[in-house]
Amino acid sequence: MKVRVDAAACVGHGRCYELAPGVFGEDERGHCRVLLPDVPPEQQKPARAAEANCPERAIQIEA
């Protein structure tokens, strides 16, 4: 699966990199950045949890 973040929508709550630190990180402003655009199987469950918990719905996952 692939993951991307709408940088314009992200305001830096940090839930994504707390829930899926192997997939997401933070930039210098605390906003989400994608570390693994092609998510391996062992990281898919945390990536989906991050998507579900993003208040701005800034994370998009494609199967």
N, C-alpha and C positions, 0 to 999 in steps of 0.2 A: 504494500500500500504506500501511497505518497501523502505527504503532509505539507501544508503551506500555511503561512500566517499573513493576514491582511494587516500590514504595519500601520495603516491609517486608522484602523479600528482599535488596535491594541493601546491600552492606557497603562499597562504595567502592573497589574494585580499580582502577577508572579505565580499564579496557580499552576500554569502549564509546566514551568521548570521545577516546581515543587513536586508535582505528581509524576512527571516524566523527565527527569534530569538527563537521561540518556538521549532524548530526542530534542529537547528544547533547552536553550540557555538564555542568558539575559545580555542585552547590549549595555552600553555605558549609561543609558537613561533608565535601566531597569525594565525595558520593554522586551518582549519575546523575540528570540531569533531561533530559527530552525537549525539544529546541529546535524540531523539526519533526514534529509528530504525523502529518501527511500527507506522506510521504516522496516527493520527486520522483524521476523515473527515474534521474537522474544520481547520486543518493545511495543508491539501493537496494542496490548491491553492498556498499558500506561498512557499511550498516545491518545487512545479513545477516551480515557478518563479525563485527560487534560482538555480535550475538545468539549466534552460534556460539561465541564466546570468553568469554561471561559465565559465570564459575564457578558462580554461584548460579542461573543460568537465570532471571534477573529480567527479561529483555527478551522481550516477545512481539510478533511481527509477524503482521499479518493481511493477506493478499493483496487 
